């Protein structure tokens, strides 16, 4: 879905995505070898969250910027 700058109407560019989990816990084969060998996580921590970063209870954060001007408002989405 296109993200539109509220200041000028230009399509915004994705700048950064931060996910709560690093890999899909349902497919351990994708987990990096180093993560598979780590100590167990505390109870309640998602299996793929070795950084222990928790954004909005398990969602991801996306930041979008306007390519026309850095002074235009940024857009933050949590999905």
C-alpha positions as CSV (number, residue, x, y, z in Angstrom):
1,X,0.0,0.0,0.0
2,X,1.5,3.4,-1.0
3,X,2.3,5.8,1.8
4,X,1.6,9.4,0.9
5,X,3.4,12.4,2.4
6,X,0.9,14.6,4.2
7,X,2.8,17.8,3.3
8,X,3.2,17.4,-0.5
9,X,1.3,14.3,-1.6
10,X,4.4,12.4,-2.9
11,X,4.8,8.7,-2.4
12,X,7.0,8.1,0.7
13,X,10.1,5.8,0.7
14,X,10.6,3.1,3.3
15,X,13.6,4.0,5.5
16,X,13.7,1.4,8.2
17,X,11.9,-1.7,9.4
18,X,12.4,-3.2,12.9
19,X,10.8,-6.5,13.7
20,X,10.3,-8.0,17.1
21,X,11.4,-11.4,16.0
22,X,14.4,-12.3,13.9
23,X,13.0,-15.4,12.3
24,X,9.8,-17.4,12.1
25,X,9.7,-19.7,15.2
26,X,7.6,-22.2,13.2
27,X,10.5,-22.9,10.9
28,X,13.6,-23.5,13.1
29,X,15.6,-24.4,10.0
30,X,15.8,-20.7,9.1
31,X,17.2,-19.8,12.6
32,X,20.9,-18.8,12.5
33,X,23.2,-21.4,13.9
34,X,24.4,-19.0,16.7
35,X,20.8,-18.4,17.8
36,X,20.1,-22.2,18.0
37,X,23.0,-22.6,20.3
38,X,22.1,-19.8,22.8
39,X,20.9,-20.3,26.3
40,X,17.2,-20.7,26.7
41,X,15.1,-17.4,26.7
42,X,13.1,-16.3,29.7
43,X,9.5,-17.6,29.9
44,X,7.2,-15.6,27.8
45,X,9.8,-14.5,25.3
46,X,9.1,-15.5,21.7
47,X,11.5,-18.2,20.5
48,X,13.0,-16.0,17.7
49,X,13.5,-12.9,19.9
50,X,17.1,-13.2,21.1
51,X,17.6,-9.4,21.1
52,X,14.6,-9.2,23.5
53,X,13.4,-6.1,21.6
54,X,9.6,-6.1,21.9
55,X,7.8,-3.5,19.8
56,X,4.1,-3.0,20.7
57,X,3.8,-6.5,22.0
58,X,5.3,-8.4,19.1
59,X,4.7,-6.2,16.1
60,X,7.1,-4.6,13.7
61,X,7.9,-0.8,13.3
62,X,8.2,0.7,9.8
63,X,9.5,4.2,9.2
64,X,8.8,6.1,5.9
65,X,10.3,9.4,4.7
66,X,9.4,11.8,2.0
67,X,11.9,11.9,-0.9
68,X,11.1,15.5,-1.6
69,X,12.3,17.0,1.7
70,X,13.7,15.8,5.0
71,X,11.7,18.6,6.6
72,X,8.4,16.9,5.7
73,X,6.7,14.7,8.4
74,X,7.9,11.1,8.8
75,X,5.4,8.3,8.9
76,X,5.7,5.6,11.6
77,X,3.6,2.4,11.3
78,X,3.3,-0.5,13.7
79,X,2.0,-3.6,12.1
